[in-house]
Amino acid sequence: MTPDEFRTYGKQVVDWIADYRGGIENHPVRAKVRPGEIRAGLPAHPPDRGEPFDRLLADLDERILPGVTHWQHPDFFAYFPANATGPSILGDLLSSGLGVQGMVWATSPACTELETVVVDWLAELLGLPPGFRTDGPGGGVIQDSASSAALVAVLAALHRVSGGTVGDEGISRRYTIYVTSETHSALEKAGRITGIGARNVRVVDVDPSTLAMDPAHLAALLEADTAAGAVPALVCATIGTTSTTAIDPVAAIGEVCQAHEVWLHVDAAYAGVAAVCPELRWINEGVAEYVDSYATNPHKWLLTNHDCTVLWVTDRAPLIGALSILPEFLRNPATESGAVIDYRDWQIPLGRRFRALKLWAVLRWYGAEGLRAHIRSGIELADGFAALVAADDRFELHEPRHFGLVCFRPKWTDERMMALLERLNESGELYLSHTRVHGRVTLRFAVGSTSTTAQHVRDAWAAITAAVAQADPR
């Protein structure tokens, strides 16, 4: 494709995206296809000769779009938002156009140095401690997801607690990490990947009313495991759990971790970005004093398209010690000088896309005021939906609730609940998901799309109550 051809078709693609986003409400929220239907509609073999790009765009409309679930739809309430905004899309396009492979500073200095700037900017916007800045002993890095952030945090913790022997000799002792029943499954997966083992991912009790980690039970488990010969490596506290947005008491957990010299990782994948609003910075209580690593996802609620997770550490040495391998072909004067950051040492893969461009574009386009307005809007809309639920005696509202998520349920059996959920989602009018709270099926209504308005929330509630009335008329 020549530059002129790229210009022609690139304009068509931008127009297609703009038209799609402008008319997204014309599509059912959830794809209405059967398993295998998309594949069956596509050729079984690749073309022998190249095809015009126009035909690809036609197939996109006819073959692909029917199988897309529209995450940017204003009636998408199933999962935490996956904001993809104009500035972030354009930033990603610029990244793709440059085609940078930023594995080390020398392979593209701007890729590394812009990343250090935007992660420092974001730390400042969220009110995170100065120790997370890249001009000190710690620093931030953009990962693909909070799952990867959790994995590298576990590896860094293992490196620190073993004095580096795990990386050299493998795991020869029983190491343990600590979560709750509400912690994201990424931590158990990290335990499996690192060789700690799922059985050594210890589950700490939660407060029955708040679903937050119980620091006293954490202390008891740490003491019992240490007495039994285990080596506690990492505790994960969550700010905004996936199921219900429960908030673990970071400061109290941090005191326990400090007493036992255990790495404390905070998973704030969804909710951490809410601290861009000064009135919500209470969620960071204890972070400055106790936390070793902290991760949040701009690609959820902060207007930046996937993938973009920021992981900060207070001390980069264990992270680099766990992950740095320097083959001859990567040796260069800048690396040897020690004066630069080589982000390949802060992540699992070697290769790195220029992800900082899209986050940079978002921060510059919206500014702090625009980011705060978006977060506050999502919370206000969720509060409005929660008020509707609370006012209807046919429903139960899960409390406490935080941020842009509302967990609720009709006063029905689980079987009827799941049937209701599928009926609502099949309608194409809205998309919800479910979880279990105290063993009972509970619906999740997550607000966060940039195009969702109060009318969309009211219409969603009307659809839900109509379906309930139809199934259970008074």
Sequence and secondary structure as in RCSB ss.txt:
>XXXX:A:sequence
MTPDEFRTYGKQVVDWIADYRGGIENHPVRAKVRPGEIRAGLPAHPPDRGEPFDRLLADLDERILPGVTHWQHPD
FFAYFPANATGPSILGDLLSSGLGVQGMVWATSPACTELETVVVDWLAELLGLPPGFRTDGPGGGVIQDSASSAA
LVAVLAALHRVSGGTVGDEGISRRYTIYVTSETHSALEKAGRITGIGARNVRVVDVDPSTLAMDPAHLAALLEAD
TAAGAVPALVCATIGTTSTTAIDPVAAIGEVCQAHEVWLHVDAAYAGVAAVCPELRWINEGVAEYVDSYATNPHK
WLLTNHDCTVLWVTDRAPLIGALSILPEFLRNPATESGAVIDYRDWQIPLGRRFRALKLWAVLRWYGAEGLRAHI
RSGIELADGFAALVAADDRFELHEPRHFGLVCFRPKWTDERMMALLERLNESGELYLSHTRVHGRVTLRFAVGST
STTAQHVRDAWAAITAAVAQADPR
>XXXX:A:secstr
  HHHHHHHHHHHHHHHHHHHHTGGGS SS    TTHHHHTS SS  SS   HHHHHHHIIIIIGGG   TTSTT
B SSS     HHHHHHHHHHHHHT   SSGGG HHHHHHHHHHHHHHHHHTT  GGGSTTSS EEEEES HHHHH
HHHHHHHHHHHHTTHHHHH   S EEEEEETTS THHHHHHHHHTS GGGEEEE B TTT  B HHHHHHHHHHH
HHTT EEEEEEEEBS TTT  B  HHHHHHHHHHHT EEEEE TTGGGGGGSGGGGGGGTTHHHH SEEEE HHH
HSS  SS EEEEES SHHHHHHH    GGG  HHHHHT S  GGGGSSSS    THHHHHHHHHHHHHHHHHHHH
HHHHHHHHHHHHHHHT TTEEE SS  TTEEEEEESS HHHHHHHHHHHHHTSS B EEEEETTEEEEEEE   T
T  HHHHHHHHHHHHHHHHHHS  
